[in-house]
């Protein structure tokens, strides 16, 4: 069961046409990407990195549809063209794009929940957040901001248990990142206080 179903019930299941049969082999999926706009503009190394990162069939469909709905596919086009773009780097870059998109939906969700007429807007915001945060984590489990986002969204819709679960999962990844050598959180990619800030947010969500 997807997180959307847990938050809203079975009616939350998408009615959109699925990109390919659930039991399609990897070669069939690669072929679908190669001949289907706008995915046919994406470097094959990027497609392979995605397929290696998102192995769950349902989540892969969610990722594909969300990427198209929110205009993200064009942002994947420049990826995988540099000599040192490893699959891990590609997945992290896509994860970051997804995470930023999900984060942008949180203020809309909070605003929609303030009014009795905001149910439809709230559902759209939750869908946007969840459909981008979950694939972001699948592609890069160190995407701490996505755990924070999922915990916030779950808390906003009154799902305290789910919120705590996401916060705890995020804290596990924070601890793992702190153990890396050289320290991942002290690299040029992040501010020096990045993990400290993420940890504070996650712990606050457990309060």
C-alpha positions in Angstrom: 0.0 0.0 0.0 1.4 3.4 -0.9 1.7 6.3 1.5 -1.1 8.1 -0.3 -3.4 5.3 0.4 -2.4 5.3 4.0 -3.1 9.0 4.3 -6.3 9.2 2.3 -7.6 5.7 1.7 -7.9 3.6 -1.4 -9.5 6.4 -3.4 -6.1 8.1 -3.5 -4.8 5.6 -6.0 -3.9 7.3 -9.3 -6.3 6.8 -12.2 -3.7 7.8 -14.8 -2.6 5.5 -17.5 0.3 3.5 -16.4 3.5 3.9 -18.4 4.0 0.2 -19.0 2.7 -3.2 -17.8 3.6 -3.9 -14.2 5.5 -7.1 -15.1 7.5 -5.5 -17.9 11.1 -6.7 -18.1 13.9 -4.3 -17.8 14.5 -4.3 -21.5 10.9 -3.4 -22.1 11.1 -0.5 -19.7 14.3 0.7 -21.4 12.5 0.5 -24.7 9.5 2.5 -23.3 11.8 5.3 -22.2 13.7 5.3 -25.5 10.6 5.8 -27.6 8.3 7.9 -25.3 8.5 11.7 -25.2 9.8 13.5 -23.3 11.8 10.6 -21.8 13.4 9.9 -25.2 15.5 13.0 -24.8 17.1 11.6 -21.6 20.6 10.0 -21.8 20.4 6.2 -21.6 22.9 6.2 -18.7 20.4 8.3 -16.7 17.6 5.9 -17.4 19.8 3.0 -16.3 20.6 4.8 -13.1 16.9 5.4 -12.4 16.0 1.8 -13.1 18.8 0.6 -10.8 17.7 3.0 -8.1 13.9 2.6 -8.1 13.3 -1.2 -8.2 9.7 -1.1 -6.9 7.3 -1.2 -9.8 4.6 1.0 -8.3 7.1 3.6 -7.1 8.7 3.7 -10.5 5.4 4.5 -12.1 4.8 7.2 -9.5 8.2 8.7 -10.3 7.5 8.6 -14.0 4.1 10.2 -13.8 5.2 12.8 -11.2 8.2 13.8 -13.3 6.0 14.4 -16.3 3.2 16.1 -14.3 5.5 18.6 -12.6 7.7 19.3 -15.6 10.8 17.7 -14.2 11.9 15.5 -17.1 13.5 18.5 -18.9 15.6 19.1 -15.8 17.0 15.5 -16.1 18.2 16.2 -19.7 21.6 17.7 -18.8 22.5 14.8 -16.5 24.8 12.0 -17.4 26.7 13.9 -20.0 29.8 14.6 -18.0 32.7 12.1 -17.9 32.5 11.7 -14.1 28.7 11.4 -13.8 28.5 8.1 -12.1 25.1 6.4 -11.6 25.2 7.4 -7.9 25.9 11.0 -8.7 23.0 11.0 -11.3 20.6 9.5 -8.8 21.6 12.0 -6.2 21.0 14.9 -8.6 17.6 13.6 -9.6 16.8 13.0 -5.9 17.6 16.6 -5.2 15.3 17.9 -8.0 12.5 15.7 -6.6 13.1 16.8 -3.1 13.0 20.5 -3.9 9.7 20.0 -5.8 8.2 18.2 -2.8 9.3 20.8 -0.4 7.6 23.5 -2.5 4.3 21.8 -1.9 4.4 21.9 1.9 3.4 25.6 2.3 0.4 25.1 0.0 -0.6 22.1 2.1 -0.4 24.0 5.4 -2.4 26.9 3.9 -5.1 24.6 2.4 -5.6 22.8 5.8 -6.4 26.1 7.4 -9.8 26.3 5.6 -12.7 23.9 5.4 -12.9 24.4 1.6 -9.3 23.4 1.1 -9.7 19.6 0.9 -9.0 19.4 -2.9 -6.0 21.7 -2.7 -4.7 19.8 0.3 -4.9 16.5 -1.5 -3.1 17.9 -4.5 -0.3 19.3 -2.3 0.0 16.0 -0.4 0.1 14.1 -3.7 2.8 16.4 -5.1 4.9 16.1 -1.9 4.6 12.3 -1.5 5.0 11.5 -5.2 8.3 13.3 -5.2 9.7 12.7 -1.7 9.3 8.9 -1.8 11.2 8.4 -5.2 13.8 10.9 -3.9 14.5 8.6 -1.0 14.6 5.6 -3.2 17.2 7.2 -5.4 19.3 8.5 -2.6 18.6 7.4 0.9 20.9 10.1 2.2 18.4 12.8 1.0 17.6 13.8 4.6 15.4 16.7 3.5 13.0 14.2 2.0 12.6 12.4 5.3 11.9 15.7 6.9 9.4 16.5 4.3 7.6 13.2 4.6 7.5 13.6 8.4 6.0 17.1 8.1 3.4 16.1 5.5 2.3 13.1 7.7 2.1 15.4 10.7 0.1 18.0 8.9 -2.6 15.5 7.9 -2.8 14.1 11.4 -0.8 10.9 10.9 1.5 11.0 14.0 2.7 7.4 13.8 3.8 7.8 10.1 5.4 11.2 10.9 7.4 9.7 13.7 8.4 6.7 11.5 9.8 9.0 8.8 11.6 11.2 11.4 13.2 8.1 13.0 14.3 6.9 9.5 15.8 10.2 8.8 17.8 10.2 12.1 19.2 6.8 11.2 20.6 8.3 8.0 21.9 11.3 9.8 23.8 9.0 12.1 25.1 7.0 9.2 26.3 10.1 7.4 28.1 11.4 10.4 30.1 8.1 10.5 31.4 8.5 6.9 35.1 9.2 6.4 35.9 11.8 5.1 32.9 13.5 6.9 30.1 13.8 4.3 28.5 16.6 6.1 31.7 18.7 6.0 32.1 18.4 2.2 31.8 21.4 -0.1 28.3 20.1 -1.1 26.8 21.1 2.3 27.0 23.9 4.8 29.0 23.0 7.9 25.8 22.9 10.0 23.6 21.0 7.4 23.3 17.7 9.4 22.9 19.6 12.7 20.0 21.5 11.2 18.4 18.4 9.7 18.7 16.6 13.0 17.1 19.4 14.9 14.1 19.4 12.6 13.7 15.6 12.8 13.9 15.5 16.6 11.4 18.4 16.8 9.0 16.2 14.8 9.3 13.5 17.4 8.4 15.8 20.2 
